[in-house]
Amino acid sequence: MEEQDLYSIEETISKEISCLKELEKILKKSNLSKILDKLQSTKGRLIFTGMGKSGIIAQKIVASLSSTGTPALFIHPAEASHGDLGMISQDDLLVAISNSGESKELADIVNYCKRFAIVLIGITKNPQSTLAKYVDDILLLPDMPEADPLGLAPTSSTTATLVLGDIITIALMNRKKFTKQDFQIRHPGGKLGTILQRVRDIMHKGNDMPVLPQEAHFPTILLEMSKKRLGCVGFVDKEGNLSGIFTDGDLRRKMSSELFAKQGVDLMTKNPYQISQDMLCSQALHLMNLKKIPTLFITENKKPIGIVHIHDLIQWGV
């Protein structure tokens, strides 16, 4: 590698790391928790705005927040002045990003927020800037040189802003106890993870399973089917092994005046299809389509440990 290129690598990384370390010091002494309280309690959306490179970083922050359970929106300052201000409601909270705090394009948004008492938070390196004077709260960025040789191109400053956005995103995820399931619901495009997902990850288990002794009478069966809302009831014998199933379709086909006097053993379809909890969700869906059935019981040593409905698989994007 050329010596000059090696120098660029080391110099850039060194300067940006120094900027991030300074950001850490600043945030530990800041009112970040107070601001996070406001972000978390906002009834509407978190709206981010910024001009130029700040706007690009703002869009990334919005994307991260939206995909992790916090409704967020980016508004371009120039477009805001030509009608997009109408997208901001009084239930929203606006975050304006400007490294210098002097981006004149933000003036109309700031005025709008003040006019309608919309909470405004600023992200800037300059506590004496015009933006800083009008915001309700401020998060400061490190006032350090950019990483480029001229000290002009947004590099260290945009990295610091991006990391600050990640900090906000992760803090809100922790506060909301955002789960892997929540994340997957918002990422149906992540097909590889979904396709390789196993039945055990999404199956209903424990008290959520519609399971009764095969001696149960029809009124009890009907109540269990209605309560669990999975379109069926599974039956177990005295050893606890899955012995049969009764479905919505069976109910329609067998409806008669004698039905209320019957037991599960009289009504059930014996030896229902059962699968392992290690089966891929995609395989389970294939079996459902092949056998034209909407549910599958998951068993271990013939004992039911879970159930999966075709709607579960569709919801997870299989």
C-alpha positions in Angstrom: 0.0 0.0 0.0 1.2 3.5 -0.8 2.5 5.4 2.2 0.2 8.3 1.6 -2.8 6.0 1.5 -1.8 4.3 4.7 -1.4 7.8 6.3 -5.0 8.7 5.2 -6.3 5.5 6.9 -4.6 6.1 10.2 -5.2 9.9 10.3 -8.9 9.6 9.4 -9.6 6.9 11.9 -7.6 8.6 14.6 -9.4 11.9 14.2 -12.8 10.4 14.1 -12.2 8.2 17.1 -11.0 11.3 19.0 -14.2 13.1 18.1 -16.3 10.1 19.3 -14.4 10.0 22.6 -15.2 13.7 23.0 -18.8 13.0 22.2 -18.9 10.4 25.0 -17.6 13.0 27.5 -20.1 15.6 26.4 -23.1 13.2 26.6 -22.2 11.9 30.0 -22.6 15.4 31.3 -25.6 16.3 29.2 -29.4 16.2 29.8 -29.7 13.3 27.5 -32.0 11.4 29.8 -34.4 14.3 30.0 -34.5 14.5 26.2 -35.0 10.8 25.9 -38.0 11.2 28.3 -39.5 13.7 25.9 -38.8 11.5 22.8 -40.3 8.5 24.5 -43.4 10.2 25.7 -44.2 12.0 22.4 -47.7 11.1 21.3 -47.0 11.7 17.6 -43.9 11.2 15.5 -40.3 12.2 15.9 -39.6 14.5 13.0 -36.0 15.1 12.0 -34.7 17.8 9.7 -31.4 19.0 8.5 -29.7 20.5 5.4 -27.0 19.0 3.3 -25.0 16.3 5.0 -26.9 16.8 8.3 -30.1 16.0 6.4 -28.6 12.8 5.0 -27.6 11.7 8.6 -31.1 12.7 9.8 -32.6 10.4 7.2 -30.5 7.5 8.5 -31.6 8.2 12.1 -35.2 8.3 11.0 -34.8 4.9 9.2 -33.2 3.4 12.4 -35.9 4.7 14.7 -38.8 3.7 12.4 -37.5 0.1 12.2 -37.1 -0.2 15.9 -40.5 0.8 17.1 -40.4 4.6 17.2 -42.5 6.3 14.5 -40.2 8.9 12.8 -40.2 11.1 9.7 -37.7 13.2 7.8 -38.7 16.6 6.4 -36.4 18.5 4.1 -36.1 22.1 5.2 -36.5 23.5 1.7 -39.6 21.4 1.0 -41.0 22.4 4.5 -41.1 26.0 3.4 -43.2 25.0 0.4 -46.0 23.1 2.0 -44.4 20.3 4.0 -44.8 22.2 7.3 -48.4 20.9 7.1 -47.0 17.4 7.9 -46.0 18.5 11.4 -48.7 18.2 14.0 -48.8 19.5 17.6 -48.4 16.0 18.9 -45.0 15.6 17.1 -41.6 16.4 18.3 -39.0 18.0 16.0 -35.3 17.5 16.0 -33.3 19.9 14.0 -29.7 19.0 13.1 -27.2 21.7 12.1 -23.5 21.3 12.9 -22.9 25.1 12.9 -26.4 25.9 14.1 -26.7 28.6 11.5 -28.4 26.8 8.6 -30.7 29.5 7.3 -33.0 26.9 5.7 -34.2 25.9 9.1 -35.7 29.3 9.9 -39.2 28.5 8.7 -39.3 25.2 10.6 -38.1 26.9 13.8 -40.7 29.7 13.5 -43.5 27.1 12.8 -42.6 25.1 15.9 -42.6 28.3 18.0 -45.9 29.4 16.6 -47.7 26.2 17.4 -45.8 25.2 20.6 -44.2 22.1 19.1 -41.3 20.7 21.1 -38.0 21.5 19.3 -34.7 19.9 20.0 -31.5 21.0 18.4 -28.3 19.0 17.6 -25.4 21.3 17.0 -21.8 21.9 18.1 -22.4 25.6 18.8 -24.3 26.4 22.0 -24.2 30.1 21.0 -25.8 29.6 17.6 -29.1 30.9 16.3 -30.6 27.4 16.4 -29.4 26.9 20.0 -31.2 30.1 21.1 -34.7 28.9 20.0 -34.8 25.2 20.8 -36.4 23.8 23.9 -33.5 21.4 24.5 -30.1 20.9 22.9 -27.6 18.1 22.4 -24.2 19.3 21.7 -21.7 17.8 19.3 -18.0 18.0 19.8 -16.4 21.2 18.5 -13.5 19.5 16.8 -11.7 19.7 13.5 -13.0 17.6 10.6 -10.9 14.6 9.5 -10.1 15.8 6.0 -6.9 17.6 5.3 -8.6 21.0 4.9 -10.7 20.6 8.0 -13.8 21.6 6.0 -15.6 18.5 4.6 -18.2 17.0 7.0 -16.5 13.9 8.2 -15.9 13.8 12.0 -19.0 15.9 12.6 -21.3 13.6 10.6 -19.8 10.5 12.2 -20.5 12.0 15.6 -24.1 12.9 14.6 -24.6 9.4 13.2 -23.4 7.8 16.5 -25.6 10.2 18.5 -28.5 9.0 16.4 -27.6 5.4 17.2 -27.4 6.2 20.9 -30.9 7.7 20.8 -32.2 4.7 18.8 -30.7 2.1 21.1 -31.7 4.0 24.3 -35.3 4.1 23.1 -35.2 0.4 22.2 -34.0 -0.4 25.7 -36.7 1.8 27.3 -39.4 0.2 25.2 -38.1 -3.3 25.7 -38.0 -3.8 21.9 -37.7 -7.5 21.1 -36.4 -9.6 18.2 -39.9 -10.4 17.3 -40.8 -6.7 17.1 -37.7 -6.2 14.9 -38.6 -9.1 12.5 -42.2 -7.8 12.1 -40.8 -4.5 10.8 -38.3 -6.3 8.5 -40.3 -8.6 6.2 -37.6 -7.9 3.6 -35.1 -9.8 5.7 -36.1 -13.1 4.0 -33.0 -15.1 4.8 -33.7 -14.9 8.6 -37.3 -15.6 8.1 -36.8 -18.6 5.7 -34.4 -20.2 8.2 -36.6 -19.6 11.1 -37.8 -22.7 13.0 -41.3 -23.5 14.2 -40.2 -23.4 17.8 -39.6 -19.6 17.4 -43.2 -18.8 16.6 -45.4 -21.6 17.9 -48.1 -21.1 20.6 -47.3 -23.1 23.7 -48.4 -23.7 27.3 -51.8 -22.3 28.1 -52.1 -20.8 24.6 -52.5 -24.3 23.1 -56.1 -25.5 22.5 -55.7 -29.0 24.1 -58.2 -31.1 26.0 -58.5 -34.7 27.2 -60.2 -36.8 24.6 -63.1 -37.5 27.0 -64.1 -33.8 27.0 -67.7 -33.1 26.1 -68.7 -30.9 23.2 -69.7 -27.7 25.2 -66.1 -27.7 26.7 -64.6 -28.3 23.3 -66.6 -25.5 21.7 -65.6 -23.1 24.6 -61.9 -24.1 24.2 -62.0 -23.6 20.4 -63.6 -20.1 20.8 -61.2 -19.1 23.6 -57.9 -20.0 21.9 -59.0 -18.8 18.4 -56.8 -21.1 16.4 -59.6 -22.9 14.6 -59.1 -26.3 16.3 -58.8 -28.3 19.5 -56.3 -31.1 20.0 -57.0 -34.1 22.2 -54.7 -36.1 24.4 -55.1 -39.6 25.8 -54.5 -40.7 29.4 -50.7 -40.8 28.7 -50.8 -37.2 27.4 -50.1 -38.2 23.8 -51.7 -36.3 21.0 -54.5 -38.6 19.8 -56.7 -36.4 17.6 -57.9 -33.0 16.4 -61.3 -31.3 15.9 -61.4 -28.3 13.6 -63.8 -25.5 12.5 -64.4 -27.5 9.4 -65.3 -30.6 11.4 -67.7 -28.5 13.4 -69.5 -27.4 10.2 -69.6 -30.9 8.7 -70.8 -32.6 11.9 -73.3 -30.1 13.1 -76.4 -31.9 14.4 -78.8 -32.0 17.3 -76.8 -34.9 18.8 -73.5 -33.0 18.8 -73.8 -31.6 22.4 -73.9 -35.1 23.8 -70.7 -36.3 22.2 -67.1 -36.4 23.5 -63.9 -35.5 21.8 -63.1 -39.2 21.2 -66.3 -39.4 19.1 -65.6 -36.3 17.1 -61.9 -36.1 16.5 -59.9 -37.0 13.5 -57.4 -39.5 14.8 -53.6 -39.4 14.3 -53.4 -35.8 13.1 -50.3 -34.4 11.4 -47.6 -33.5 13.9 -44.2 -31.9 13.4 -41.0 -31.4 15.3 -40.2 -28.0 16.8 -36.9 -28.0 14.8 -38.8 -28.0 11.4 -38.2 -24.9 9.3 -41.2 -22.6 9.1 -41.0 -22.8 5.3 -41.3 -26.6 5.5 -44.3 -26.3 7.8 -46.0 -23.9 5.4 -45.3 -26.3 2.5 -46.9 -29.2 4.5 -49.9 -27.1 5.3 -50.4 -26.2 1.6 -49.8 -29.8 0.5 -52.3 -31.3 3.0 -54.7 -28.3 2.8 -54.7 -27.8 6.6 -54.4 -24.5 8.5 -52.8 -25.8 11.7 -50.1 -28.2 12.8 -49.4 -29.5 16.3 -45.7 -29.7 17.4 -45.0 -32.7 19.5 -42.1 -34.2 21.5 -42.3 -37.9 22.3 -45.9 -37.8 21.0 -46.9 -35.1 23.5 -48.1 -31.7 22.3 -45.7 -28.9 23.1 -46.9 -26.3 20.6 -49.2 -25.4 17.7 -48.7 -23.2 14.7 -51.4 -21.6 12.5 -50.9 -20.7 8.8 -51.7 -17.0 9.8 -48.6 -17.1 12.1 -46.4 -18.0 9.2 -47.9 -15.4 7.0 -47.5 -12.7 9.7 -43.8 -13.6 10.0 -43.4 -13.2 6.3 -42.6 -16.9 5.5 
